[in-house]
Structure formats: structure tokens, C-alpha cells
Amino acid sequence: MLSIKHLSAGVDGKAILKGIDLEVRAGEVHAVMGPNGSGKSTLAHILAGRDGYTVTDGEVRYMGRDLLGMEIEERARQGVFLAMQYPVELPGVNNMTFLRESMNAIRKSRGEEEMDAVSFMKLVREKARQVKLDEKLLKRSVNTGFSGGEKKRNEILQMAVLEPFLAILDETDSGLDIDALRNVADGVNRLRSPHRAMIVVTHYQRLLDYLEPDHVHVLAGGRIVRSGGKELALELEAKGYGWLLEEVAA
Amino acid sequence: MNQMIRDYQQTAMRYIDSLHEAGGDRLTGRRQAAARRFAELGFPHTRTEAWRYTGIEGLMQRGFELTERDEAFPRHAVMRRFLREPTAARLVFVDGRYQADLSDTGLAGVRVGSLREAVAVGDRQVLEAVGSLSGLGDHGFAALNLATLQDGAVIRVSAGVTVQQPIELLHLAGKGAAGRAMRPRHLVMLEADASANLVERYLALDGETAYFNNLVCEITLAERASLVHQRIQQESAQAYHLCDIHLGLQGKAHYQGINAAVGGVWSRTRIHCRFTDPGAGCELDGLYLAGEGQLTDFHLDVDHAAPHCDSRENFKGILHGGGKAVFDGLIQVREQAQKSNAHLSNANLMLSRRAEVDTKPQLQIYADDVQCSHGASVGRLDEQAMFYLRSRGFDKGQARRLLCLGFANEIVERFQSAPLREQLSEVIGQRLEE
């Protein structure tokens, strides 16, 4: 589904990613771990199309198409979803309206019918219950005045409603207490499917206790320095990143 | 006095004479005094602080006429624009002329009608009210309005009466307005403890007709009276719209004005409120939208001359293309106005590098025991918000539309009438997705 080859990128001439290779197939969950500043979030942002990064080398193919050549909204319409580390507050934009228009923009681009208001309401209520997002927040402005946990739940709600093919979770676990973490992980697990791939970017192992990844990659200094199964995450949890970085340096 | 001013004055005088010959007009003396005041004042120019950013060259070059014409218009097109909710009364003006057969003079306790008729029958209260708050005019256009005023609405609510449903004041300009200067004056009088909700709209039957609406509105609220005044200016794209609103608030009266200016090539609204009795309150909200070739201007002039009064003003503007806006909000708190609360805020969203806003929030405080604040901001669309929306499948136009609606929402929500909120959201949405 996603094929990243020798991807190098930076900001203002400063190299951040230095030759990333990653293959993600439908049905797989990949965890990308690494210390602060390793380039994890940059990778997530570049996949979603955020401005400000310059790709200096390599390519990314998504479902056979050149992902980097696609506009941000085009990626979303083709099924790429980024759950953000810092979801943006949109004062005055009603959360329910936002979700409905988002879904309909995507459906329309695929030549599908827009969903009527009643069915949509039913769907969103159901999904909100699943991710334990207070229904009152649906009537409020998007993320405005939401707590950290509510913002992350709202991201997962969007993901559940939009049903992407490739979901990228950028440090969705950061700043969550254990209950919120569990709700978010449940929400993500519910979306696991043979047709869907996920890239879970995280600093800590703890999210992976709930979300069992098929593959774990360690990113350091803009490179994937090690890949393995879920046991790699446990090893990192026990020993930290230091040993790995030393081993790579040696 | 230059020739142009002299010409305008003579035209005004001829107009006054023609009324006199046609059987007299009980306002003749006041009209003549206003024409003389006009000759003293001349037209405003950008050397005056209040008009510094609002040139009138385009308006003067057009040279709109004082003539009156009675042209046919499509009735159904007028009716289609009626407020889509039950109303307590309705006053309809087309091309400046009162349309009795399209109006509905309403329920008990509410008296509405045309100013011209009230003057013709010698309605004393009305005769006294004309100019009672505005004076002869403090700029040339206001003086000309009084000198040559044609008609307008008179709205009176009796003491203690609460009118739940809105009173609708609808102005439409069609082809018959082309090339003309209209001079309406509205009088709104609420007696003690009365409360009402007025919806005032300026709409075009034809999107491109050029005309000039030069209007004055005098609003008197007696003790403890309360008025919600919802106003939308959506004139034709070639129209000039000038509006002076004067508020006279007696003790504990409350005025809430919600304004939107989205139409016209040039529009200026001034709201003047002077507190002379304790305990009164004035809330003003406003939204303006200006695009290519448009200028929109709001002047707020709130004068705390009595203690224990509250004023709050919140205006927001969206500027796109080569749109231009002026915001001038002045709050004065005089020495005797202790325990005043006065808060003023103006925020502007610029969607283009060519757009321009001149914003000037001012506080002048001479009392020491008061709570006052003021602030202005000018910003662009948040890039992070744009990215967020696009990453959820919205294209740039849709994202911009949604963010602008979000920005405007704080003001749109102040409109109590759902059809007005919808009308505004629709206008904003259409204009910004282009």
C-alpha cells in the first residue's frame, strides 16, 4: 500500500530524514519509534503533505501513485489520514458540521453519494460512543477548549468516521492518562482491518501494550536503525534508546 | 462656499419649495435650517479625522439625483424577500417609497407607519422627534438628509408592551432607484418598559443598480425599554450606503444592535450613543465583508456622560481581494460617568495582500472608577488550521470558507433570527469560496 524508498527531506536546508526505506502492506500495523528529534513527526507530516519540508531524495508511492505529488486534500480523499499530535482548534466551526462536510468532500471526490443528515448523525453518535467522546463535544467548535484527551479522542473519532486506508497516528499517546490511552487504543484496534494499514508514531512503548504492531522500526538521526517485531518495542522499553544508538554508532 | 456646495444647496431649497407649493410640509422650517447647515458644513473630506480613510470621490462623481420617480416593480420579488418567520409588523420601502399595500401595520401596542404620512397629519410626537437626536446634522450628508428627507418608518411601542415577534423594516432597491439619492429617516420610539425586536434590511432587487441611500435613524428608548435591532446591509454591488444611527437611552434602557454590512460598493455606518441617564446599556456587534472594489466603514461613537452605564462593542471584518475597511470605535467616559463599563474589540481577517483595513479603537477616560478595555487585531488565515482542514479532505476554497464562517460565527450567532443567520452564512460562504 505504501512504499517509501530512500526518502530524504529537510527544513530550511537542514537534513532531517536521511534515506528512509519502509514498506507497509494492507492489514499491517507498523510502529515507528525513536528518541526526540529523530524525525518521526517529520515523516508523518511529509506523508500527509504538510508544507515547509523539502524532499531532497527518494520517493513515496501510495497505492501505486506518487504520494508526494498529490495535494494535501487529494491524499485525504484517497484515504490517507493523519491523527495529529497537536490537533488544531477551529473556533466557530461546529464539530458535527466539520465532520459531515469532511466526509462528504471525500465521498463526493470518489463519486459517491453524500450521506444524509439523519444517517450521518446516527453514525457519528455511534462512533463517538465507541471512542468515549462526550456527545456534547459534537455540538461544540472543533477542538476548541477540549482537554488533551478529548482532542485525541476527537482525532480517533474522525478516523473512525472517515475510514481511511492508511492511518498515520502521530504521537497520539502523548499527554494521555491511562484511561484515555486505553480508549484511543480501543478505537484504533476497532479500525484494524485486512484492507487498512497503520503507522503508529510513538516515543513510548506503552501505547503498543494495547496496539500490537506487526513491525517495529526505530528511527534515529533520520534513519531507520533497526526493524523488528513487537519484541523490539519491549526491548526498547526495558533498555531505553541509548544502547541502540551506541550500537549503531559503533 | 464653492459652486458645487451652492448648487446642492439650491437644489435642496428648490425641493423644499416644491413641497411647500404642493400643500405645505410641517417640517419646512427645519428643512431650511438643515439646508443652511449643509451650506456651512459642505461635504466631508479626508482632512477631517472622522472621514480620513473614507473618500467620497466616487459618490460625488456619480452625482445622484434628488428626483422622485414611481416605477413599477415586481411585487412577487419583494414578497420573496420578506423575513421568513412570523412578524409583529412589516414596513416595506421600494426605491425609497413606502409601500402600504405590502406592509402590515401589526399588533396591538405596536404602531408603525410612514413618516411622510405622520408629518402630513401633523403627528406631534413625530414632528418633535425628527432631528431630536441627530440635530440638523453634523456632516453634510446628514444635513441634506434632513433638508430633503422623503419618507421613512415610524415605529412606536407602547409602555409596558413586549413584542416577541420581530418588526420588519425592509428596504429594497430596484431599477427605479437607478441614479437616485434616497433620503429615508426612521424614527423608533419605545415607551417605558416596552421591549421589541426590529429587523432592518437593505436589499437589492437588481444586483448592479447604482444608487445612493443616505439615511438617518433616530432611536429613543424610554426608561427600562429594551430594543434588539438586527440590521443587514446587502445593497447592490454598485450602491452607496450611508447610515447614521442616533441612540437616546433613558435610565436603565437597553439597546442591542447587531449589524452586518456585506453589500454596496461603498458603505458607511455610524452609530452614536450618548448616555445621559444612569443604568443604561448599549451592546453593538458587527460583521463586515469587503471584496474587490468595495469599501465598508463603521464608526462607533459611545459617550458615557452618566454613571453606571455599560457599553460593549465587538466588530469583526473579513477582507478579500482588494477590499477595504475602516473601523473607528470611540468610547468617551466623562468625569461624572463613574462605574462605567466599556469594552471595545475589533478583529480583522485579511484573505489577500491587496486588502486593506484602517482600524482605530479609542478610549478616552476622564473618570477614575471605571472598567474599560479596547483592542484591535489584524490577522491572516491560520496555516495550521488550513493544513488541518485540507488533511480532512477539504480543498483550499472549502477550507477558507469554513474558517471564515468560523471567524464570523461569533457575530452571526448574535442575530436572534434564524433566517438572518442563514442568509448571512450563505452570503459569506458564496463570497469566499469563489
HADDOCK unambig.tbl for C-alpha pairs under 7 A between the chains (distance, minus, plus):
assign (segid A and resid 48 and name CA) (segid B and resid 391 and name CA) 6.80 0.50 0.50
assign (segid A and resid 50 and name CA) (segid B and resid 387 and name CA) 6.69 0.50 0.50
assign (segid A and resid 72 and name CA) (segid B and resid 390 and name CA) 5.77 0.50 0.50
assign (segid A and resid 72 and name CA) (segid B and resid 391 and name CA) 5.62 0.50 0.50
assign (segid A and resid 73 and name CA) (segid B and resid 390 and name CA) 4.70 0.50 0.50
assign (segid A and resid 73 and name CA) (segid B and resid 391 and name CA) 5.41 0.50 0.50
assign (segid A and resid 73 and name CA) (segid B and resid 392 and name CA) 6.65 0.50 0.50
assign (segid A and resid 73 and name CA) (segid B and resid 393 and name CA) 4.38 0.50 0.50
assign (segid A and resid 73 and name CA) (segid B and resid 394 and name CA) 5.79 0.50 0.50
assign (segid A and resid 73 and name CA) (segid B and resid 395 and name CA) 5.77 0.50 0.50
assign (segid A and resid 74 and name CA) (segid B and resid 393 and name CA) 6.83 0.50 0.50
assign (segid A and resid 76 and name CA) (segid B and resid 391 and name CA) 5.53 0.50 0.50
assign (segid A and resid 76 and name CA) (segid B and resid 392 and name CA) 5.77 0.50 0.50
assign (segid A and resid 76 and name CA) (segid B and resid 393 and name CA) 4.95 0.50 0.50
assign (segid A and resid 77 and name CA) (segid B and resid 393 and name CA) 5.44 0.50 0.50
assign (segid A and resid 88 and name CA) (segid B and resid 384 and name CA) 6.94 0.50 0.50
assign (segid A and resid 88 and name CA) (segid B and resid 385 and name CA) 6.06 0.50 0.50
assign (segid A and resid 88 and name CA) (segid B and resid 388 and name CA) 6.72 0.50 0.50
assign (segid A and resid 90 and name CA) (segid B and resid 385 and name CA) 6.93 0.50 0.50
assign (segid A and resid 91 and name CA) (segid B and resid 406 and name CA) 5.91 0.50 0.50
assign (segid A and resid 92 and name CA) (segid B and resid 406 and name CA) 3.77 0.50 0.50
assign (segid A and resid 92 and name CA) (segid B and resid 407 and name CA) 6.07 0.50 0.50
assign (segid A and resid 92 and name CA) (segid B and resid 409 and name CA) 5.36 0.50 0.50
assign (segid A and resid 92 and name CA) (segid B and resid 410 and name CA) 6.72 0.50 0.50
assign (segid A and resid 93 and name CA) (segid B and resid 402 and name CA) 6.84 0.50 0.50
assign (segid A and resid 93 and name CA) (segid B and resid 406 and name CA) 4.69 0.50 0.50
assign (segid A and resid 102 and name CA) (segid B and resid 392 and name CA) 5.78 0.50 0.50
assign (segid A and resid 102 and name CA) (segid B and resid 393 and name CA) 5.78 0.50 0.50
assign (segid A and resid 102 and name CA) (segid B and resid 394 and name CA) 6.32 0.50 0.50
assign (segid A and resid 105 and name CA) (segid B and resid 393 and name CA) 5.97 0.50 0.50
assign (segid A and resid 105 and name CA) (segid B and resid 394 and name CA) 6.22 0.50 0.50
assign (segid A and resid 106 and name CA) (segid B and resid 393 and name CA) 5.66 0.50 0.50
